[in-house]
Every structure is written in structure tokens, then in C-alpha cells.
Amino acid sequence: MKTNGKRPALLGPEESLARMCRGMDQLADLIALTLGPNHGLILNARSGMGQPEFLTDSAIVARRVVQLPRRGEDAGAMLLRHMVYRVHERYGDGAATAAVLARALVHEAARRIAGGVNAMRLRQGIERGTQAAIRALQSQAQPVSGGDALVRLATAATQDVKLGALLGELFDVLGQHAAIVIEEYYSPYLEREYLDGGRWTARPAGRHFLPEGKREIVLHDAMVLVADQTLESAEHVRAALECALVTSPRRPLLIVARDIKGEALNTLIINHTRGTVNIAAVVPAANLSPMLDELSDIALLTGAQLLSQASGHLAQHAKAGDFGAARRAVLARQSLTLAGGSGQLRDRPAIQKRVTELRARMSQLDRADKAWEALRLRAGRLAGGIGILKIGAHSERDRELMKEAARKAVRVLDQALESGVVPGGGVAYLNCIVPVLDEREGCACEEERHGIAVLAAALEAPFLHIVRNHCRVHPPLALAMARERGPQFGFDARSGDCVDMCQAGVLDCLAVTRGALEAAVSAAGMAITTGAIVFTNRRSADLKP
């Protein structure tokens, strides 16, 4: 620890917790405004950056708060900020709920710690109660049934009725682990398209294969050659051309390789421009997955033999049996789309086996991991269905916001189909309070029982904040009404009524609800058991009470 010759300032446990509480409050006050459908609008006046920015997403709000002036408070704010962003990346939703829960836990715990309760024992009690709450959440879960439920979930995640409707339909049609590709447009546009087959990010090997002014070319009943090698000499493509020339009637030729250049590229261009063979030469981009995986999937889908050094069979020795086929191949400037691959007909068991392997690997990864998204896309392409979500807006910022909302909803819907849904609007947490309090009876330690009570009190916070953001009903009154009517009842912030949440379609994804609770407990536990904050370079603002 470098001190630059000065003694470091040190805050003890009580002062550390007090300052972290104040820092968490400052950030949580902002993030809580984004909770529920009647969220507030936050105006971020960015110094020297032109017009102010309007914020409605909790993760974006957290990213904009970079530092607080006092470092003790900043430590609490940054702890909450990291938790919010982690929840957003992992689940797509639930970040605001986690922030509200974490703040409530810290405040409830701080009161008891001030009264002499041991912080570590208190934390153990909170964690014990959390396990009871998780069991109660799981007991409330129901499978997602029907497209309407998916549309409501997507609309709640995006806060956009039309975008939510399209995403709900895409998942209803394509099912769990649906492969959704987002395409950008530079004018207001929102539409979807379904592909029978797969789409890869790829580029034409040369501009002659996609002439200027053409958006795409289509090859019908194409022969497909797939090579995991760089094609450079004329000899590398001669065998492929000879095989294409002897077909009757003559069919288009699609060559997909790691790279195509030099004499090989010139030979293909000459034959293409002369009309000897209708050729499309393509190089996959391999942005998410390794090149070998991309080529292997294309070969499997089209029924082609993957030509490579590893197999001992190279493109220069290609025979008729090495070619696959595609009913329709579409080459655009940044993509290759294949539909009706012969592998889907001739070798369906092998495709299904690979899809199963890919999904097994997905189950071992975190959804925030880019590798998970790459595996999901590969599985969707091989399974024979991809949804294209077409998003356009006047400005780049609006497009980015819509894309982020769509990605968020995709994660939520995927998890909802896997884990099920629970009553929304904070009602699922309210239904956990009694099971959590029952946990005290089997707990011998009085201080741990205090921790269980802390969690039970904090579980009311999401419900109360949603009602508070509605601004027209007193939150405790709404809570009393919901409890009086039964466990499925809550406050519908859209209508302002106390309703059966499941019947009204106000639902939350179980995985998101559970993840938000676990993240909040983890962050709160770290805050309440912090023993000291050390300032190695003291500032006058740091030492003010």
C-alpha cells in the first residue's frame, strides 16, 4: 500500500457502513425511478456534450454514474453499480429490482447493527432466509403457455408494444433457444422475417460476384464446396470447376473457404464473367465462432464433405461426392443465407446430434458469455430456423437503444421458456415473506433470526417502489389491499387497480426474479460486513462526516 509518506485515513465499521449506505442511496434513488411500467424519466445533462440525454434503463443509468465526490460514499455506489451491471449482463432484466432490494437490505441491516447485532451473524441469517425465499419462488413458477404470455413478457422488458409483439411472436414460432439475428436500418423500420435454414456473416471473395448496385444474388439448386483452407492457386479450384462443368443441366457453384485470393480468385472470376459457370465465392467472417466451426456447420447443413488438411482431402482433389447442395443460396455484401441444404434431408440424425451437443455446452456457460450467444446462434441455424428482427431509426442512438432493448428481451424470453414465470409487480417476493419468517423457528441463533427478519422486510421494497412510481396510490395502502385479497393479487401499475397478476398477464421470469434476489443479497452482505475503508491519499472531502 503506497501512502506517499502520509498515514492513510481509516474509517471504522460503523462509519464505513454509514457512508456506503449514503452512496448506495444516491445511485439507488436514480435506478429505482426506472422500476415498473410507470417509470420516471431521468435527464442526464452531460457537460460539453450538446443536448441532454434522456435515460429510462437502469443499466444505462448505472453506467453514467462514474464516481461520487466522497470516496466512502463512492465505494457504496460503485458496489451497487457493479451489481446492477452484472445482473443486466446475466439476465437482461431485473437490475432495478436488485438495486431496490439491495438498498432495502442494507438499511434494515444497518438499523440492527447499530443496536448491537453482529454483522456477520446477521449476514448468515439473510443468506439462510434467501434459501427459503428461493424455494418459495420456485413453488410459484408456472410454465409459459401461449404466445400472449411471451408478448407480455417481451413488452415488459422492452417497454415498447410493437417491439414486444414481434419478439413474442418470434419466440412463439421458433421456440426456446430461438436464434434471433438483428439487422439495422437507417430509417424508422420495425419488422421480422423467418428463414428456413441458416444465415452466416460472410463476404464475397471478390466484388465481381456481387456487382455494384445489387444488394444480393440468389443461386437456385446450387452445388456447394466447403474447404477449410486458403485457396490461392488455379490448381486449388480447377477440380471444383471441372465437376460443375459436367453437371447436366449445369448448376450454380458456391465455394465457401477460409480465404480465396490470388490465381484461384482470378480463375473463378474469369469463369464467372464469361458465363462458363455461375459462381459465388464466399469467405465467412467468423466473428463469434471460430472459422472451423462455421465451415463445419455449413458443410453439415448442405451435406458437403469438409475439405481440409486434417482430413487429408483438399480442394484440389475434390470429387463429385464431396459437394453438398442448397435449394437456395443468397449472397449479400455481409451475409450468406442457405435454405434447403441436402444435409437436412440426408443426414438429419447427425445434425440433431450436433444441436444437442451445442445446447449441452450452452448449459455449462453463463448467458452473459459471448460464447453462449455464439453456440445459441449455431444451434438455431442447424435446427433449421432463424428469426430476423429488422430495426431502424432516424438516429444512431435510437437504433442502439432499440437494439439493446431487443437483446434484453431475448435473454428474458429464453430464460422464461426454460425456468417458467411467477406473478409480477413484486408479488412473487411478497409471497416469499411468510416462508422466510417461518425459517426463524428452526434457527437457534438470535442474531441470525434478525437477519431473516431483515430479508422479510426488504422483500416488500420492489412492490412499494412500483406503486410509488405510479404516483397515484399510497404504497402501504396498495400493499394492504393486495394482502387482503390473496397471494396472487398485486398492483397493476398500468391500470392502477389491484388485480390477480397471473390473470392480468403481469408476469416476471423466475430466473430473473431469483437472480435479482441473489445478486442483491450478495451486494448487501458485502456492504454490511465491510470492516473498514482506507484512504491512502486523503482529501478534505473524504474526512467530512
Protein Blocks (a to p, Z undefined) as FASTA:
>chain_A
ZZehpacddddfklmmmmmmmmmmmmmmmmmmmgojkbccdddddehiapadddfbfklm
mmmmmbdfblklmmmmmmmmmmmmmmmmmnopaklmmmmmmmmmmmmmmmmmmnopafkl
mmmmmmmmmmmmmmmmmmmpccdedjklmmmmmmmmnopaklmmmmmmmmmmnoghiacd
ddddfbdcddddddeddddddddfbfklmcghiabdcdehiacddddbddfbfklmmmmm
mmmmmpccddddddddfbdchjllmmmmmmmmnomaccdddddfklmbcfklmmmmmmmm
nopacddfklopafklccfklpccdfbdcddfkbccdehiaklmmmmmmmmmmmmmmmmm
mmmpcfklmklmmmmmmmmmmnopacddddddfbfklmmmmmmmmmmmmmmmmmmmmnop
cdehhlmmmmmmmmmmmmmmmpmblklmmmmmmmmmmmmmmmmmmmmmnopacfklmmmm
mmmnomkbccdfknopacdfklnopacdfklmmmmmmmmmmmmmmmmmpfbdcdfbdcfk
lmpZZ
